[in-house]
Amino acid sequence: MPDVRLLQNMRFSAAGLAVIMSFFTLFGFIFMVTQSLQVVRTYNLLSAGVHLLPDGKGCPCHGQPPRVMRQPPRRWDWVS
């Protein structure tokens, strides 16, 4: 379990909040799309799942393009 004092760091808190919000947004989107496929378009469970398979191709899980990985990270001096 992470130390609760980490939440005093504003960057850690903002990053954690961003991850939580994106998780719930993605979960709600997938839930609503499957419901609309089943109720509005009257697909069965398997057909609705198969129709959602192409949406997984948009997931950036395969990594960054090589040109981005070659550049050194910039230092942000204006962020405190």
TILUM-183992 format. One record per atom (N, C-alpha, C, O, CB): residue number from 1; residue in one letter; atom name; x negated, y, z. Coordinates in steps of 0.1 Angstrom, whole numbers, plus 2048, in hexadecimal, padded with zeros to 3 digits. Last residue first. Glycine has a CB too. Layout:
+------+------+------+-----+-----+-----+
: resi : resn : name :   x :   y :   z :
+------+------+------+-----+-----+-----+
:  NUM :    a :   CA :   X :   Y :   Z :
...
+------+------+------+-----+-----+-----+
***
This chain:
+------+------+------+-----+-----+-----+
: resi : resn : name :   x :   y :   z :
+------+------+------+-----+-----+-----+
:   80 :    s :    N : 7BA : 8F2 : 78D :
:   80 :    s :   CA : 7B4 : 8F1 : 79A :
:   80 :    s :    C : 7BA : 8E7 : 7A3 :
:   80 :    s :    O : 7B6 : 8E5 : 7AE :
:   80 :    s :   CB : 7B4 : 8FF : 7A1 :
:   79 :    v :    N : 7B1 : 8F7 : 76C :
:   79 :    v :   CA : 7BA : 8F0 : 775 :
:   79 :    v :    C : 7B3 : 8EE : 783 :
:   79 :    v :    O : 7A8 : 8EA : 783 :
:   79 :    v :   CB : 7BD : 8E2 : 76F :
:   78 :    w :    N : 79E : 904 : 75E :
:   78 :    w :   CA : 7A9 : 90C : 763 :
:   78 :    w :    C : 7B3 : 905 : 76B :
:   78 :    w :    O : 7BB : 90B : 772 :
:   78 :    w :   CB : 7B0 : 912 : 757 :
:   77 :    d :    N : 78D : 8F1 : 755 :
:   77 :    d :   CA : 788 : 8F9 : 760 :
:   77 :    d :    C : 794 : 902 : 766 :
:   77 :    d :    O : 793 : 906 : 771 :
:   77 :    d :   CB : 77D : 902 : 75C :
:   76 :    w :    N : 78D : 8D3 : 74A :
:   76 :    w :   CA : 797 : 8DE : 74B :
:   76 :    w :    C : 793 : 8E6 : 757 :
:   76 :    w :    O : 796 : 8E2 : 763 :
:   76 :    w :   CB : 7A5 : 8D8 : 74C :
:   75 :    r :    N : 777 : 8C4 : 733 :
:   75 :    r :   CA : 779 : 8C8 : 741 :
:   75 :    r :    C : 783 : 8D4 : 741 :
:   75 :    r :    O : 781 : 8DE : 73A :
:   75 :    r :   CB : 76C : 8CC : 748 :
:   74 :    r :    N : 77F : 8AA : 71C :
:   74 :    r :   CA : 77C : 8B9 : 71F :
:   74 :    r :    C : 77F : 8BB : 72E :
:   74 :    r :    O : 787 : 8B5 : 734 :
:   74 :    r :   CB : 785 : 8C2 : 716 :
:   73 :    p :    N : 76E : 88C : 715 :
:   73 :    p :   CA : 779 : 893 : 71B :
:   73 :    p :    C : 775 : 8A1 : 71F :
:   73 :    p :    O : 76A : 8A4 : 723 :
:   73 :    p :   CB : 77D : 88C : 728 :
:   72 :    p :    N : 75F : 887 : 6F5 :
:   72 :    p :   CA : 75E : 888 : 703 :
:   72 :    p :    C : 76A : 88F : 709 :
:   72 :    p :    O : 76F : 898 : 703 :
:   72 :    p :   CB : 751 : 88E : 708 :
:   71 :    q :    N : 76C : 873 : 6DB :
:   71 :    q :   CA : 76A : 880 : 6E0 :
:   71 :    q :    C : 769 : 880 : 6EF :
:   71 :    q :    O : 770 : 879 : 6F6 :
:   71 :    q :   CB : 776 : 889 : 6DC :
:   70 :    r :    N : 772 : 858 : 6D5 :
:   70 :    r :   CA : 764 : 85D : 6D3 :
:   70 :    r :    C : 762 : 86B : 6D9 :
:   70 :    r :    O : 756 : 86E : 6DD :
:   70 :    r :   CB : 761 : 85E : 6C4 :
:   69 :    m :    N : 78D : 855 : 6D9 :
:   69 :    m :   CA : 784 : 84F : 6E2 :
:   69 :    m :    C : 776 : 853 : 6E1 :
:   69 :    m :    O : 76E : 853 : 6EA :
:   69 :    m :   CB : 785 : 83F : 6E1 :
:   68 :    v :    N : 798 : 861 : 6C2 :
:   68 :    v :   CA : 79A : 867 : 6CF :
:   68 :    v :    C : 790 : 862 : 6DA :
:   68 :    v :    O : 78C : 869 : 6E3 :
:   68 :    v :   CB : 7A9 : 865 : 6D4 :
:   67 :    r :    N : 791 : 850 : 6AE :
:   67 :    r :   CA : 78B : 85D : 6AE :
:   67 :    r :    C : 78D : 864 : 6BB :
:   67 :    r :    O : 785 : 86D : 6BF :
:   67 :    r :   CB : 791 : 865 : 6A3 :
:   66 :    p :    N : 79F : 837 : 6B3 :
:   66 :    p :   CA : 790 : 838 : 6B6 :
:   66 :    p :    C : 78B : 847 : 6B6 :
:   66 :    p :    O : 781 : 849 : 6BD :
:   66 :    p :   CB : 789 : 830 : 6AC :
:   65 :    p :    N : 7BE : 83C : 6C5 :
:   65 :    p :   CA : 7B6 : 83B : 6B9 :
:   65 :    p :    C : 7A7 : 83D : 6BC :
:   65 :    p :    O : 7A4 : 844 : 6C5 :
:   65 :    p :   CB : 7BB : 845 : 6AF :
:   64 :    q :    N : 7C5 : 828 : 6E3 :
:   64 :    q :   CA : 7C3 : 835 : 6DC :
:   64 :    q :    C : 7BC : 833 : 6CF :
:   64 :    q :    O : 7B5 : 829 : 6CD :
:   64 :    q :   CB : 7BB : 83F : 6E5 :
:   63 :    g :    N : 7DC : 80C : 6E7 :
:   63 :    g :   CA : 7D0 : 814 : 6E9 :
:   63 :    g :    C : 7D0 : 821 : 6E1 :
:   63 :    g :    O : 7D9 : 824 : 6D9 :
:   63 :    g :   CB : 7C4 : 80C : 6E7 :
:   62 :    h :    N : 7F4 : 7FE : 6E5 :
:   62 :    h :   CA : 7E8 : 7F8 : 6DE :
:   62 :    h :    C : 7DB : 801 : 6E0 :
:   62 :    h :    O : 7D1 : 7FD : 6DA :
:   62 :    h :   CB : 7EB : 7F7 : 6CF :
:   61 :    c :    N : 80A : 80A : 6EE :
:   61 :    c :   CA : 803 : 800 : 6F7 :
:   61 :    c :    C : 7F6 : 7FB : 6F1 :
:   61 :    c :    O : 7EE : 7F5 : 6F8 :
:   61 :    c :   CB : 80C : 7F5 : 6FB :
:   60 :    p :    N : 81F : 81D : 6E8 :
:   60 :    p :   CA : 810 : 81F : 6E6 :
:   60 :    p :    C : 808 : 816 : 6EF :
:   60 :    p :    O : 7FF : 81B : 6F6 :
:   60 :    p :   CB : 80D : 82E : 6E8 :
:   59 :    c :    N : 83B : 811 : 6D7 :
:   59 :    c :   CA : 834 : 811 : 6E4 :
:   59 :    c :    C : 825 : 813 : 6E2 :
:   59 :    c :    O : 81F : 80B : 6DB :
:   59 :    c :   CB : 836 : 804 : 6EC :
:   58 :    g :    N : 847 : 80C : 6C0 :
:   58 :    g :   CA : 844 : 81A : 6C3 :
:   58 :    g :    C : 83C : 81B : 6D0 :
:   58 :    g :    O : 838 : 827 : 6D3 :
:   58 :    g :   CB : 850 : 822 : 6C3 :
:   57 :    k :    N : 84E : 7F2 : 6C0 :
:   57 :    k :   CA : 843 : 7F6 : 6B8 :
:   57 :    k :    C : 83F : 804 : 6BA :
:   57 :    k :    O : 833 : 808 : 6B8 :
:   57 :    k :   CB : 846 : 7F4 : 6A9 :
:   56 :    g :    N : 866 : 7EF : 6CE :
:   56 :    g :   CA : 859 : 7EC : 6D5 :
:   56 :    g :    C : 84D : 7F0 : 6CD :
:   56 :    g :    O : 842 : 7F1 : 6D3 :
:   56 :    g :   CB : 859 : 7DE : 6D8 :
:   55 :    d :    N : 87A : 7F2 : 6BB :
:   55 :    d :   CA : 877 : 7FE : 6C4 :
:   55 :    d :    C : 86A : 7FC : 6CC :
:   55 :    d :    O : 864 : 805 : 6D0 :
:   55 :    d :   CB : 882 : 800 : 6CD :
:   54 :    p :    N : 87E : 7D9 : 6B0 :
:   54 :    p :   CA : 876 : 7E3 : 6A9 :
:   54 :    p :    C : 872 : 7EF : 6B1 :
:   54 :    p :    O : 869 : 7F6 : 6AE :
:   54 :    p :   CB : 87D : 7E7 : 69C :
:   53 :    l :    N : 890 : 7CD : 6C4 :
:   53 :    l :   CA : 882 : 7C9 : 6C2 :
:   53 :    l :    C : 879 : 7D3 : 6BA :
:   53 :    l :    O : 86E : 7D5 : 6BE :
:   53 :    l :   CB : 881 : 7BC : 6BB :
:   52 :    l :    N : 8AB : 7D2 : 6C4 :
:   52 :    l :   CA : 8A2 : 7DB : 6CC :
:   52 :    l :    C : 893 : 7D8 : 6CA :
:   52 :    l :    O : 88A : 7DF : 6CE :
:   52 :    l :   CB : 8A5 : 7DB : 6DA :
:   51 :    h :    N : 8B7 : 7BE : 6B7 :
:   51 :    h :   CA : 8B7 : 7CB : 6B0 :
:   51 :    h :    C : 8AE : 7D5 : 6B8 :
:   51 :    h :    O : 8AA : 7DF : 6B2 :
:   51 :    h :   CB : 8C5 : 7D0 : 6B0 :
:   50 :    v :    N : 8B4 : 7AA : 6C9 :
:   50 :    v :   CA : 8AC : 7A9 : 6BD :
:   50 :    v :    C : 8AC : 7B7 : 6B6 :
:   50 :    v :    O : 8A2 : 7BA : 6B0 :
:   50 :    v :   CB : 8B2 : 79E : 6B3 :
:   49 :    g :    N : 8C6 : 7B2 : 6DD :
:   49 :    g :   CA : 8B8 : 7B1 : 6E0 :
:   49 :    g :    C : 8AF : 7B1 : 6D3 :
:   49 :    g :    O : 8A5 : 7B7 : 6D3 :
:   49 :    g :   CB : 8B5 : 7A5 : 6E8 :
:   48 :    a :    N : 8DE : 7B0 : 6CF :
:   48 :    a :   CA : 8DA : 7BD : 6D4 :
:   48 :    a :    C : 8CB : 7BD : 6D7 :
:   48 :    a :    O : 8C4 : 7C7 : 6D4 :
:   48 :    a :   CB : 8E2 : 7C1 : 6E0 :
:   47 :    s :    N : 8DE : 794 : 6CA :
:   47 :    s :   CA : 8DE : 79E : 6BF :
:   47 :    s :    C : 8D9 : 7AC : 6C3 :
:   47 :    s :    O : 8D1 : 7B2 : 6BC :
:   47 :    s :   CB : 8EB : 79E : 6B7 :
:   46 :    l :    N : 8E1 : 78A : 6E4 :
:   46 :    l :   CA : 8D6 : 787 : 6DC :
:   46 :    l :    C : 8D4 : 791 : 6D0 :
:   46 :    l :    O : 8C9 : 795 : 6CE :
:   46 :    l :   CB : 8D7 : 779 : 6D6 :
:   45 :    l :    N : 8FB : 795 : 6EC :
:   45 :    l :   CA : 8EE : 798 : 6F3 :
:   45 :    l :    C : 8E2 : 796 : 6EB :
:   45 :    l :    O : 8D9 : 79E : 6EB :
:   45 :    l :   CB : 8EE : 78F : 700 :
:   44 :    n :    N : 90D : 7A2 : 6CF :
:   44 :    n :   CA : 90B : 79A : 6DB :
:   44 :    n :    C : 8FE : 79C : 6E1 :
:   44 :    n :    O : 8F6 : 7A5 : 6DC :
:   44 :    n :   CB : 90D : 78A : 6D7 :
:   43 :    y :    N : 91A : 7C2 : 6C6 :
:   43 :    y :   CA : 910 : 7B8 : 6C4 :
:   43 :    y :    C : 911 : 7AF : 6D0 :
:   43 :    y :    O : 914 : 7B3 : 6DB :
:   43 :    y :   CB : 902 : 7BE : 6C2 :
:   42 :    t :    N : 92D : 7D8 : 6C3 :
:   42 :    t :   CA : 931 : 7CA : 6C6 :
:   42 :    t :    C : 927 : 7C0 : 6C3 :
:   42 :    t :    O : 92B : 7B5 : 6BD :
:   42 :    t :   CB : 93E : 7C8 : 6BF :
:   41 :    r :    N : 927 : 7F2 : 6C3 :
:   41 :    r :   CA : 925 : 7EB : 6B6 :
:   41 :    r :    C : 928 : 7DC : 6B8 :
:   41 :    r :    O : 927 : 7D5 : 6AE :
:   41 :    r :   CB : 916 : 7EC : 6B2 :
:   40 :    v :    N : 92F : 7FA : 6DD :
:   40 :    v :   CA : 933 : 801 : 6D1 :
:   40 :    v :    C : 932 : 7F9 : 6C4 :
:   40 :    v :    O : 93B : 7F9 : 6BC :
:   40 :    v :   CB : 92B : 80E : 6D0 :
:   39 :    v :    N : 924 : 7E5 : 6EE :
:   39 :    v :   CA : 932 : 7EA : 6EF :
:   39 :    v :    C : 937 : 7F0 : 6E2 :
:   39 :    v :    O : 942 : 7ED : 6DD :
:   39 :    v :   CB : 933 : 7F3 : 6FB :
:   38 :    q :    N : 90A : 7DE : 6E6 :
:   38 :    q :   CA : 914 : 7D4 : 6E9 :
:   38 :    q :    C : 922 : 7D9 : 6E9 :
:   38 :    q :    O : 92B : 7D1 : 6E5 :
:   38 :    q :   CB : 910 : 7CE : 6F7 :
:   37 :    l :    N : 8FD : 7F6 : 6E1 :
:   37 :    l :   CA : 8FD : 7EC : 6D7 :
:   37 :    l :    C : 908 : 7E1 : 6D9 :
:   37 :    l :    O : 90E : 7DC : 6D0 :
:   37 :    l :   CB : 8EF : 7E6 : 6D6 :
:   36 :    s :    N : 901 : 803 : 6F9 :
:   36 :    s :   CA : 908 : 808 : 6ED :
:   36 :    s :    C : 908 : 7FE : 6E2 :
:   36 :    s :    O : 912 : 7FD : 6DA :
:   36 :    s :   CB : 902 : 815 : 6E9 :
:   35 :    q :    N : 8F1 : 7F3 : 70A :
:   35 :    q :   CA : 900 : 7F4 : 70C :
:   35 :    q :    C : 907 : 7F9 : 700 :
:   35 :    q :    O : 912 : 7F4 : 6FD :
:   35 :    q :   CB : 903 : 7FD : 718 :
:   34 :    t :    N : 8D8 : 7F8 : 6FF :
:   34 :    t :   CA : 8DE : 7EB : 6FF :
:   34 :    t :    C : 8ED : 7EB : 701 :
:   34 :    t :    O : 8F4 : 7E3 : 6FB :
:   34 :    t :   CB : 8D7 : 7E2 : 709 :
:   33 :    v :    N : 8D7 : 814 : 705 :
:   33 :    v :   CA : 8D7 : 80F : 6F7 :
:   33 :    v :    C : 8DC : 801 : 6F6 :
:   33 :    v :    O : 8E4 : 7FE : 6ED :
:   33 :    v :   CB : 8C8 : 810 : 6F1 :
:   32 :    m :    N : 8D7 : 814 : 721 :
:   32 :    m :   CA : 8E2 : 81B : 719 :
:   32 :    m :    C : 8E2 : 816 : 70B :
:   32 :    m :    O : 8ED : 814 : 705 :
:   32 :    m :   CB : 8E1 : 82A : 719 :
:   31 :    f :    N : 8BF : 806 : 727 :
:   31 :    f :   CA : 8CC : 802 : 72C :
:   31 :    f :    C : 8D8 : 808 : 724 :
:   31 :    f :    O : 8E1 : 800 : 720 :
:   31 :    f :   CB : 8CE : 806 : 73B :
:   30 :    i :    N : 8AC : 816 : 71B :
:   30 :    i :   CA : 8AE : 809 : 716 :
:   30 :    i :    C : 8BB : 803 : 71B :
:   30 :    i :    O : 8C2 : 7FC : 713 :
:   30 :    i :   CB : 8A2 : 800 : 71B :
:   29 :    f :    N : 8B0 : 82E : 72A :
:   29 :    f :   CA : 8B1 : 82E : 71C :
:   29 :    f :    C : 8B4 : 820 : 716 :
:   29 :    f :    O : 8BD : 81E : 70E :
:   29 :    f :   CB : 8A5 : 834 : 715 :
:   28 :    g :    N : 8AA : 825 : 744 :
:   28 :    g :   CA : 8B7 : 82A : 741 :
:   28 :    g :    C : 8BA : 82A : 732 :
:   28 :    g :    O : 8C5 : 827 : 72E :
:   28 :    g :   CB : 8B9 : 838 : 746 :
:   27 :    f :    N : 88F : 81F : 741 :
:   27 :    f :   CA : 898 : 815 : 745 :
:   27 :    f :    C : 8A6 : 819 : 742 :
:   27 :    f :    O : 8AE : 811 : 73D :
:   27 :    f :   CB : 897 : 812 : 754 :
:   26 :    l :    N : 884 : 838 : 73A :
:   26 :    l :   CA : 883 : 82D : 730 :
:   26 :    l :    C : 88D : 822 : 734 :
:   26 :    l :    O : 894 : 81C : 72B :
:   26 :    l :   CB : 875 : 827 : 730 :
:   25 :    t :    N : 88A : 846 : 752 :
:   25 :    t :   CA : 88F : 84A : 745 :
:   25 :    t :    C : 88F : 83F : 73A :
:   25 :    t :    O : 899 : 83D : 733 :
:   25 :    t :   CB : 887 : 856 : 740 :
:   24 :    f :    N : 87B : 837 : 764 :
:   24 :    f :   CA : 88A : 838 : 765 :
:   24 :    f :    C : 890 : 83D : 758 :
:   24 :    f :    O : 89B : 838 : 755 :
:   24 :    f :   CB : 88E : 840 : 771 :
:   23 :    f :    N : 861 : 83C : 75B :
:   23 :    f :   CA : 866 : 82F : 75C :
:   23 :    f :    C : 875 : 82F : 75D :
:   23 :    f :    O : 87C : 827 : 755 :
:   23 :    f :   CB : 861 : 828 : 769 :
:   22 :    s :    N : 85F : 858 : 75C :
:   22 :    s :   CA : 85E : 851 : 74F :
:   22 :    s :    C : 864 : 843 : 750 :
:   22 :    s :    O : 86A : 83E : 746 :
:   22 :    s :   CB : 850 : 851 : 749 :
:   21 :    m :    N : 861 : 85C : 778 :
:   21 :    m :   CA : 86B : 861 : 76F :
:   21 :    m :    C : 86B : 85B : 761 :
:   21 :    m :    O : 875 : 858 : 75C :
:   21 :    m :   CB : 869 : 870 : 76D :
:   20 :    i :    N : 849 : 84E : 780 :
:   20 :    i :   CA : 856 : 84A : 785 :
:   20 :    i :    C : 861 : 84F : 77C :
:   20 :    i :    O : 86B : 848 : 778 :
:   20 :    i :   CB : 859 : 84F : 793 :
:   19 :    v :    N : 835 : 85D : 774 :
:   19 :    v :   CA : 837 : 84F : 771 :
:   19 :    v :    C : 844 : 84A : 775 :
:   19 :    v :    O : 84B : 843 : 76D :
:   19 :    v :   CB : 82C : 847 : 778 :
:   18 :    a :    N : 83A : 877 : 780 :
:   18 :    a :   CA : 83B : 875 : 771 :
:   18 :    a :    C : 83D : 866 : 76D :
:   18 :    a :    O : 845 : 863 : 764 :
:   18 :    a :   CB : 82F : 87B : 76A :
:   17 :    l :    N : 834 : 871 : 79A :
:   17 :    l :   CA : 841 : 875 : 797 :
:   17 :    l :    C : 844 : 873 : 788 :
:   17 :    l :    O : 84F : 86F : 783 :
:   17 :    l :   CB : 844 : 883 : 79B :
:   16 :    g :    N : 819 : 86B : 798 :
:   16 :    g :   CA : 822 : 861 : 79D :
:   16 :    g :    C : 830 : 864 : 799 :
:   16 :    g :    O : 838 : 85B : 795 :
:   16 :    g :   CB : 821 : 85F : 7AC :
:   15 :    a :    N : 80F : 885 : 790 :
:   15 :    a :   CA : 80E : 879 : 787 :
:   15 :    a :    C : 817 : 86E : 78B :
:   15 :    a :    O : 81D : 867 : 782 :
:   15 :    a :   CB : 7FF : 874 : 788 :
:   14 :    a :    N : 816 : 894 : 7A6 :
:   14 :    a :   CA : 81C : 897 : 799 :
:   14 :    a :    C : 81B : 88B : 790 :
:   14 :    a :    O : 824 : 888 : 788 :
:   14 :    a :   CB : 816 : 8A3 : 793 :
:   13 :    s :    N : 806 : 888 : 7BA :
:   13 :    s :   CA : 815 : 888 : 7BB :
:   13 :    s :    C : 81C : 88B : 7AE :
:   13 :    s :    O : 826 : 884 : 7AB :
:   13 :    s :   CB : 819 : 893 : 7C5 :
:   12 :    f :    N : 7ED : 88C : 7B0 :
:   12 :    f :   CA : 7F1 : 87F : 7B2 :
:   12 :    f :    C : 801 : 87E : 7B3 :
:   12 :    f :    O : 807 : 875 : 7AD :
:   12 :    f :   CB : 7EB : 878 : 7BE :
:   11 :    r :    N : 7EC : 8A8 : 7B1 :
:   11 :    r :   CA : 7EB : 8A1 : 7A4 :
:   11 :    r :    C : 7F0 : 893 : 7A5 :
:   11 :    r :    O : 7F6 : 88E : 79C :
:   11 :    r :   CB : 7DC : 8A1 : 7A0 :
:   10 :    m :    N : 7EF : 8AE : 7CC :
:   10 :    m :   CA : 7FA : 8B2 : 7C3 :
:   10 :    m :    C : 7F9 : 8AB : 7B5 :
:   10 :    m :    O : 803 : 8A8 : 7AF :
:   10 :    m :   CB : 7FA : 8C1 : 7C1 :
:    9 :    n :    N : 7EA : 89B : 7E7 :
:    9 :    n :   CA : 7E4 : 89F : 7DB :
:    9 :    n :    C : 7EE : 8A2 : 7D1 :
:    9 :    n :    O : 7F6 : 899 : 7CD :
:    9 :    n :   CB : 7D9 : 895 : 7D6 :
:    8 :    q :    N : 7FB : 890 : 7F9 :
:    8 :    q :   CA : 7F8 : 89E : 7FB :
:    8 :    q :    C : 7F1 : 8A4 : 7EF :
:    8 :    q :    O : 7F1 : 8B0 : 7ED :
:    8 :    q :   CB : 7EF : 89F : 808 :
:    7 :    l :    N : 7FC : 875 : 7F3 :
:    7 :    l :   CA : 807 : 87E : 7EE :
:    7 :    l :    C : 805 : 88D : 7F1 :
:    7 :    l :    O : 80C : 895 : 7EB :
:    7 :    l :   CB : 814 : 87A : 7F5 :
:    6 :    l :    N : 7E8 : 86A : 801 :
:    6 :    l :   CA : 7E6 : 86C : 7F3 :
:    6 :    l :    C : 7F1 : 875 : 7ED :
:    6 :    l :    O : 7EE : 87D : 7E3 :
:    6 :    l :   CB : 7E6 : 85F : 7EB :
:    5 :    r :    N : 7F1 : 864 : 81A :
:    5 :    r :   CA : 7EA : 870 : 818 :
:    5 :    r :    C : 7E7 : 874 : 80A :
:    5 :    r :    O : 7E4 : 87F : 806 :
:    5 :    r :   CB : 7DD : 870 : 820 :
:    4 :    v :    N : 7FA : 84A : 818 :
:    4 :    v :   CA : 804 : 854 : 817 :
:    4 :    v :    C : 7FD : 862 : 815 :
:    4 :    v :    O : 804 : 86B : 80F :
:    4 :    v :   CB : 80E : 855 : 823 :
:    3 :    d :    N : 7E9 : 832 : 806 :
:    3 :    d :   CA : 7E9 : 83B : 811 :
:    3 :    d :    C : 7F2 : 846 : 80E :
:    3 :    d :    O : 7F2 : 84C : 803 :
:    3 :    d :   CB : 7DA : 840 : 814 :
:    2 :    p :    N : 7FA : 816 : 7F7 :
:    2 :    p :   CA : 7F1 : 822 : 7F6 :
:    2 :    p :    C : 7F3 : 82B : 803 :
:    2 :    p :    O : 7FD : 82B : 80A :
:    2 :    p :   CB : 7F5 : 82A : 7EA :
:    1 :    m :    N : 7F8 : 7F4 : 800 :
:    1 :    m :   CA : 800 : 800 : 800 :
:    1 :    m :    C : 7F7 : 80C : 800 :
:    1 :    m :    O : 7EE : 80D : 808 :
:    1 :    m :   CB : 80A : 800 : 80C :
+------+------+------+-----+-----+-----+
***
